[in-house]
């Protein structure tokens, strides 16, 4: 995963979600965490409970992301790479999942 996490020394970490095609930062999420959580977030996107309502995540690299209880209402996830992502209890109401669904189905069929 090409996303990066930056711990600011407080209770929040800024997590940059990058486009899987261009590598450009598409969205920066602020995540409540402790300093020792930093290493885990850098290897797997820990976005549990993140407020990503309406976020433009088109083509985002979210492989293996932990999106438990994330609020993705109205988010644009068109063509996002969600292989291995954990979407347990994520709110996807109104989210655009075109292109992302095919990738999830392909992984399931393998």
N, C-alpha and C positions, 0 to 999 in steps of 0.2 A: 504494500500500500504506500502511496506517495504522499499521504497527508502528514502534516506535522503538528506537534503539540508544543506549546510554549508555556511554561509555568511562570507566573509573574510574582511568586513569593507570597501571595495571599491565599485565599480560599478558591480562587478561580484560575482556570487554565483556558487559554485560547487555543482552539483547535481549528486548523485551516483545512477545509475540504477543497480538494483540487479537481480540476477537470481531468478525466482519464485520457483524453486525447491531446490536450494542449499543455497540461501541467499548471495552468493558471489557477490562482486561488479564486474560487467561486463564492465561498461563504465562510465566515468565521463564526464558530459557536463558542460561547463562554460556558465552561463546565465547572461545577462545584467539585473540588477534589482536595486531597491532601498532597503535600510535596512528594511523598513516596509513591503516589499513583502515577507519576510522570512516565516511568519506564513502561508500564503496562499500556498506557495510552498511545505511546509511540509505535508499538508493534501491532496493536489492534485498536481501532477507533472505539473508544468507550463513550458512546453518546447516549447512555441510558438516561431517559427522562429529559433529553434535550428538547428545547422549544425551537423547532425548525418550521413553524407554521409559515406557509407561503414562500419558503426559501427556494431560490432558483438553483437546483442541484442537477440540472440537465447535464448528462454525461459524466456525473461525478464518480470518482473512484471510491466506492464504499465497500469494497471486498472485505468480508470478515467483520464488518462493523457490528458492534453491539448496540442495537437500537431499541432495547427493551423499553417500553412505555414512552418512547419518543413521540412527540407531537408533530406529525408530518402533514397535518391537515392543509390541503391546498398547495402542497409543495410540488414543484416541477422536478420529477425524477425521470423524465423522458430519457431513455438510453443509458441510465445510470448502471454501473456495474455493481450489482448487489449479490454476487456469488458469495455464498457462505455467510451472508449477513443474517443476524438474528433479529427478526422483526416481531418477536413475541409481545403481544399487547400494544404494539405501536398503533397510533391512530393515523390511518391512511385515508380518512374520509376526504374525498375530493382531490386526492393527489393524482398527478398525471404519471402513470406507470408504463406508458407506451414504450416498447423497446426493452424495458427492464424486466417485464414479465417473461419475455421470450428467453432471456438469459437465465432466469430462475428456473424455468421449465427445462431448459437444456441441462442444467446442473442436476436436476432431479432425475432426469432420464438416464444420466451417465452411470 
